[in-house]
Amino acid sequence: MNCSISGEVPEEPVVSKKSGLLYEKRLIERHISDYGKCPVTGEPLTMDDIVPVKTGKIVKPRSLTAASIPGMLGMFQNEWDALMLSNFALEQQLHAARQELSHALYQHDAACRVIARLKKERDEARSLLAQAERQAPLPASAVTANVSALTNGKRAAEDVDMGPGAKRMRPGISDSIIAELTECNAALSQQRKKRQIPPTLAPIDALERYTQLSSHPLHKTNKPGITSIDINLSKDIVATGGIDSSAVLFDRTSGEILSTLSGHSKKVTSVKFVAQNDVFLSGSADKTVRIWQGSEDGKYDCRHILKDHTAEVQAVTVHATNNYFVTASLDTTWCFYDLSSGICLTQVEDPSNSMGYTSAAFHPDGLILGTGTTEATVRIWDVKSRGNVANFDGHTGAVTAISFSENGYFLATAAHDGVKLWDLRKLKNFRSFELYDQDTPTNSVDFDHSGTYLAIAGSDIRVYQVGSVKADWTCIKTLPDLSGTGRATCVKFGPDARYLAVGSMDRNLRIFGLPEDDASAES
């Protein structure tokens, strides 16, 4: 007997008292709950009218299609046809999805082209506006009022985004700024007279035992090379600029990367921390300087992009007030900026320098600026008058780095032929170090913050004890360049000379110092 609903042999047969028809129990229960009547006769029907039928265990008979080989072949053929139809439907869906994706990518590319065209038109309009302003210059009083209105930095950002190479009006270094610089100079000079070597400074015997403590791969492998290093001494954060166009902020204590700053289109040539307000500066071969503002979550946002130079920016140096900074470029000019607004207050061009600047640094007191040129000359500038007050000749090749001693008396300069030490009181060279062969330039020099030690980087790293004009400058430690490139590009002392940060032409930042056991015993 078969179920009157499914036509199959029921597993739990029941019979209706009213019609006498046989059903599968689960099917008739569902039908009664939905409709409340017999599915065949249409008469009202309840579960009370259903009587179960007791039967033996039912073995389902094999279906007719599976009872013979031809029937099974037909069943398999039907399954194969259904599988092919399903596969065809999936292929149709994939094709439609690919068409939609292609259309979306085309729209995105078109949008990018429109944005690029609009930016180009904007830059051309700003360049024309700048030309119009140059042809009709504002009176001095209007310029001064305009500069004072730029404190929020918005107009400054617009100004620096004008067409490349356009000569812009410079407000100049005002009397109030000169007074601020002079006051800072007097305060620092007075403090220097009372300065003593800090007791926490690493002693000579500690530096003699320095070895590599760690190596950190901070930059990309496809464009290796660290070009610049700076250290935030108060937070013990190391910044590196790389050939991969990025600057990396590294927490030496935790050994973690805090932030990777991207935005430059070419190698980053110079990085500098500003001691206050969590500000960071980066200069690049893409002719721009970026001002980065830190936030509480540790991230840095680009606040200004400065485009006043027409060639590679080679150096960035911060004034002791932490309110101003200078950039030096291969376009033979150096620019003096207001940090808060990003305004270039003055751009000084050197007609006698035909190749440009390769390095720059402020004197510790802030009224003297030193610049190194591609023509092997070191030029000393009076910041207040923007005049060239002294020139130091004698190097061979471009001056790759300069560093002023904290006592304000000595200047160390590096070039292809080695390192020269200059007495700023008598304006003469009193000592030279020819450390490497003629094919190996000296790339970096750095006095520690106390002015007690001098570090030099070339094919290796050497640390000297600072002497005097007459007393010897003793080499107390030579550290090998472990990058395998034979070229250490930059070196910087950590707080109290407790470690050395070294960059090379691989992508690793290396830290040299005392091993932990020796450091604990030393402390």
C-alpha angles and dihedrals in degrees: 000000000000132000112265090223106041101021088227128118104268121238092205105025121200130177131214116239091211103046102017090227122148120235142175104255098228092048097049091044091055092046093050092048090052102038109008095220142087112279092218107035098024092228118144108271135183133184088257088067091057119092121191117233118220113222138157122264108298120222110203112236118238114261117254093244091058095045095083140031094248089051092051091048089053091049091051090048090054091050091050092050091051090050092051092049090051092048091050091052090051091050090051090052091048091051091051091049091051091051091051091049092049090051092050092050091049091052091049092051091049090050091051091051092050091050092049091050092049091049090051091050090048092052091048091050092050091048090053089048091052090051090051091050091051091052091051105034120196121241116262093253091055092049091052092050090047093053093050089055092058098076094116092058097230096111090043091058090052092048095053091048094066123117117304117265095014114144107236131199111258119208091210131220105305126218091253091056091048089051090051092050092047092049091050090049092052093048094048093045090052092049091049091059089060095040118129130185106265115247090228092063113120109256124233095255089056093053089049088063096047115133136164110292100177146349123213124194100218103157137054121285095222092059106029124179137094113222103178141021134192132171130212096220096195094053099028092233119151121211123199131188117208144197086242088076094250137106119217127204111207128190103219094193096056096028091230133128108244098189142348111214114208128179108094115105096210137032119311107240102181137021128187136177120218107221093223136048095018094271125156130193130205130184124197146190086246086081094250138108121209128206111208123197119206123220135204092263091059096253123128124217125198106247100177137012110204117205104174096119125078097202138035116316105229104177143021122192129179125222120237091249089063086223099094139036140186131223125198124202144184087248087083094251138103123205129212112211138192104230100210096053101025091232120153101228095186139358114206118204122198110209092189091058107077099172105042141239125307102180142013140183138173120238109246090252092053103229095093126063123195122203131183121212137206087244094068094256128126113211123200117206134195102228095205096054097024087227127145102241101173142009128205116205130179107086126114115225131359118334100245100185143003131194132183120216116241091241089063094231104093135057122192119201129185129204141148092291097050136263129327127195119212130199106223092197094059096023095230141116112255103172139019132194116205096187107160140034122277092265094055117074124204105244108184145019128185135177114210117244093263094049091237100113136037122205123201126191128199126111085343138006120259129187121204131193107235112243128169138265091284102023120081123260102224123209103228100174139017116196121193123237099247095186092089090230095097090227126098104190104188141010133189134180118235124222111312088357088282090144143002123234112209131187124196140176091279120074097257130107108213125203119205121192145108118317113251095256093051092043092053091049091047093052 
